[in-house]
Amino acid sequence: MQKRRDYGHRGRGRREDRSFKRPHYQPGRQQHRPLRPMPIGDKCNPLCPFFICTKHAKVVMNEFYRGRSVKVVYCRLFGGKCIGASCKYAACKINAMLPDGRCAKAIKFEKPSYTDEELMKDIEKLEDYDIEDFS
């Protein structure tokens, strides 16, 4: 018969407690957030998570500006700062970059706004038509 060893404090606590559940948030683990485009105005931004370089030359580095850390994108191919959407190797993972360098996700389609008077005039014009004209 084997003798059971007593290890003191080891082996007791959370692991022996069967009701212990892992917390949903664990420090040190990245939480998954949905990615979203980050255009500057309506122009494509090289810091956007969807911006890619087809030559795999994009490098994101931290630079210090006035005592603060700022992210800057460099190009390993040309050895300088990335020029963004004007580069011929620039692309978008979700195909939102337009040929002129604008982000299609950032463009807001404007709806025409009518005043009440204009709306009433349009309704009156429609009421003047006969249904038989459209048949």
Legacy VTK file of the C-alpha trace (Angstrom):
# vtk DataFile Version 3.0
C-alpha trace
ASCII
DATASET POLYDATA
POINTS 135 float
0.000 0.000 0.000
1.350 3.380 -1.041
1.649 6.123 1.436
-0.089 9.393 0.529
2.219 12.367 0.636
1.198 15.713 2.078
2.478 18.601 -0.030
1.201 21.312 2.263
-0.498 24.137 0.394
0.072 22.656 -3.068
-2.799 20.904 -4.739
-5.502 22.696 -2.811
-7.569 25.668 -3.833
-9.052 26.578 -7.170
-8.255 23.392 -9.048
-9.845 21.141 -6.487
-12.923 23.334 -6.397
-15.123 21.874 -9.168
-17.413 24.898 -9.238
-14.589 27.215 -10.312
-15.128 28.639 -13.772
-12.704 30.626 -15.844
-13.565 34.295 -16.155
-14.589 35.593 -19.566
-11.920 38.260 -19.503
-8.400 37.079 -18.922
-5.629 39.637 -18.488
-2.952 39.334 -21.126
-5.291 37.913 -23.747
-6.432 40.061 -26.623
-10.123 40.695 -26.787
-11.564 40.296 -30.274
-13.067 43.534 -31.524
-14.676 43.883 -34.926
-12.389 45.626 -37.373
-13.611 48.780 -39.021
-12.095 51.065 -41.648
-10.123 54.066 -40.402
-10.066 56.610 -43.249
-8.721 60.127 -42.822
-11.617 62.214 -44.090
-12.571 60.266 -47.194
-8.996 59.236 -48.107
-7.620 55.766 -47.450
-5.288 55.565 -44.432
-2.188 53.289 -44.397
-2.829 52.602 -40.675
-6.228 51.087 -41.502
-6.414 47.356 -40.650
-7.643 46.645 -44.193
-4.851 48.546 -45.983
-2.264 46.154 -47.448
0.850 46.407 -49.558
0.965 43.888 -52.397
4.782 43.777 -52.096
4.569 43.067 -48.323
6.718 46.133 -47.671
4.478 47.871 -45.119
6.012 48.270 -41.638
4.268 50.017 -38.742
6.674 51.659 -36.297
6.367 53.934 -33.290
7.955 57.362 -33.455
8.119 59.888 -30.675
6.692 63.310 -31.447
6.615 65.941 -28.673
6.972 63.282 -26.013
4.194 61.039 -27.332
4.360 57.802 -29.219
2.830 58.038 -32.702
2.365 55.155 -35.136
3.973 55.717 -38.535
3.927 53.448 -41.599
7.204 52.917 -43.445
7.859 51.260 -46.776
10.733 48.759 -46.863
10.711 48.812 -50.653
11.558 52.504 -51.032
13.008 53.183 -47.579
10.757 56.054 -46.526
7.331 56.836 -45.169
4.408 55.139 -46.904
2.585 57.413 -49.332
-0.661 55.515 -48.869
-3.249 55.071 -51.588
-1.202 56.928 -54.210
1.309 54.025 -54.263
0.807 51.550 -57.093
1.232 48.619 -54.678
-1.518 49.781 -52.289
-4.627 47.630 -51.939
-7.576 47.050 -49.631
-8.586 43.696 -48.133
-12.292 44.463 -48.474
-11.933 46.151 -51.903
-13.119 49.506 -50.565
-10.309 51.618 -52.044
-11.473 53.555 -55.098
-9.072 54.342 -57.981
-8.654 57.943 -56.830
-7.550 56.842 -53.331
-10.826 57.417 -51.507
-12.386 54.859 -49.158
-15.790 53.644 -50.330
-16.813 52.938 -46.735
-16.196 56.578 -45.791
-18.237 58.171 -48.568
-21.616 59.162 -47.277
-24.310 59.092 -49.873
-26.293 62.276 -49.471
-30.040 62.076 -49.816
-31.713 65.096 -51.354
-33.537 67.080 -48.720
-36.879 68.556 -49.665
-38.700 71.411 -48.008
-42.408 71.051 -47.412
-43.231 73.461 -50.214
-41.184 71.533 -52.787
-42.749 68.280 -51.655
-46.282 69.675 -52.010
-45.485 70.938 -55.533
-44.262 67.481 -56.547
-47.407 65.865 -55.134
-49.629 68.314 -57.022
-47.814 67.529 -60.270
-48.400 63.815 -59.720
-52.096 64.384 -58.972
-52.532 66.214 -62.296
-51.584 63.087 -64.284
-54.243 60.652 -65.417
-53.762 56.960 -64.734
-54.720 56.191 -68.338
-51.635 58.051 -69.571
-49.383 55.451 -67.897
-51.237 52.402 -69.242
LINES 1 136
135 0 1 2 3 4 5 6 7 8 9 10 11 12 13 14 15 16 17 18 19 20 21 22 23 24 25 26 27 28 29 30 31 32 33 34 35 36 37 38 39 40 41 42 43 44 45 46 47 48 49 50 51 52 53 54 55 56 57 58 59 60 61 62 63 64 65 66 67 68 69 70 71 72 73 74 75 76 77 78 79 80 81 82 83 84 85 86 87 88 89 90 91 92 93 94 95 96 97 98 99 100 101 102 103 104 105 106 107 108 109 110 111 112 113 114 115 116 117 118 119 120 121 122 123 124 125 126 127 128 129 130 131 132 133 134
